[in-house]
Amino acid sequence: MHADPVAAIPIGHLLPLANENRWSDLLAVFIEADPATASAALGLQPLLSAPRVEREARGSGKDRIDLLVWDRDVLRAVVEVKVLSGLGRRQLDRYRDAHPDAGAYLLVFSKRLPLHLHAGSGWTGLTWDDLLTAFGCSPNAWVAETAAAWRSHLDAALPDVGPNTRWNDLRPGEDFVIALRARMSWVYGQLHPPTPIVHDLVESAAGVSWVPRMNLPARQPDYRIRVEAEENLPVRDFPRYASATGLAPRGPSVKVCLVQTAVTTSAGFDWDYLRSLWEIMGPARDDWVTAPARPKAPHDRAGWQKMVAAGAPNYLGIGFGEAQARRGHECMFGARFQLPPDVTLQRVADELHETTDLMLKLTSA
């Protein structure tokens, strides 16, 4: 009995998950080696005839674009490759602005670790799973065998999670960050909030934890209602690998917040508005976390104290204030509830869906 030649190719040494440059390099080789299969896999019409791939191409400022696919002198596609990393602020907009005449703009990511594309962005999402399946059927034997080994490596390297997966059920030796990202990605994929609520999946400000969010414009201009879920273990404490004796996930913390947008300071946040929303938020659940909020910036702390003195509970006001306003041009304060460490992913998704009724009610307040 002969061993499977694909399984015998230890391609993981060539394509570690943490090195997106290696993934981009090999994708570039596939495109130039088999233009016909590449055209179909990338959705390019007419077919590529003489493709030339430019790697780490200059964008605007310090930007370096993963792949520019040229066909003779025509720029057929701008391709951004993702494996574990997320999208930077306006990253795709900048890349498109740098090459406004490209035939297509393609974002490649894993099906198990999806990224969010806003409607009207002009970008098309492609999964590694589908790309490698297509190249696995290439008439070029080397491309086909390498693609099959690559797909096997992808399937083995990423966690396979589903509705019954428990949040804290990590295998000893499993990459902690990847395991939690896979869980949040699955939850994000199950979210189908009612219109006009929109949802996305973003990296946390710390750049390690992943956060599915739902947003809805509030009644007051420049404010929105937001619900987001994030692992409650601080990212500074994330171990590299899961173990039976090390730190374990604490479970998703779900924040329900009032967000002020388009600001560079949180000094103008409307704490009276937040207090008025609490009249609807408070009775909606009986499991709000009751630890005092204690905002950090002096003006945030003063606004919170005034709100509490006016009758709001002291646990209303958790969130992100001055530092986030300066960095991300928004601040957010509200309340949170905590899901248990052994919660199933289906229950996390269900809990988030249940908050959509509350979100809709808050927009009328």
Buried (B, 14 or more C-beta within 10 A) or exposed (E): EEEEEBEEBEBBEBBBBEEBEBBBBBBBBBBBBBBEBBBBBBEBEEEBEEBBBBBEBEBEEEBEBBBBBBBEEEBBBBBBBBBBBBBEEEBBEBBBEBBEEBBBBBBBBBBBBBBBBEEEBEBBBBBBBEBBBBBBEBEBEEBBBBBBBBBBBBEEBBBEBEBEBBBBBBEEEBBBBBBBBBBBBBBBBBBEBEEEBBBBBBBBBEEBBBBBBBBBBBEBEBBBBBBBBBBBBEBEEBBEBBBEEEEBBBBBBBBBBBBBBEBEBBBEBBBEBBBBBBEEBBEBBEEBBEEEBEBEBEBBBEBBBEBBEEEBBBBBBBBBBBEBBEEBBBBBBBBBBBBEBEBBBBBBBBBBBEBBEBBBBBBEB
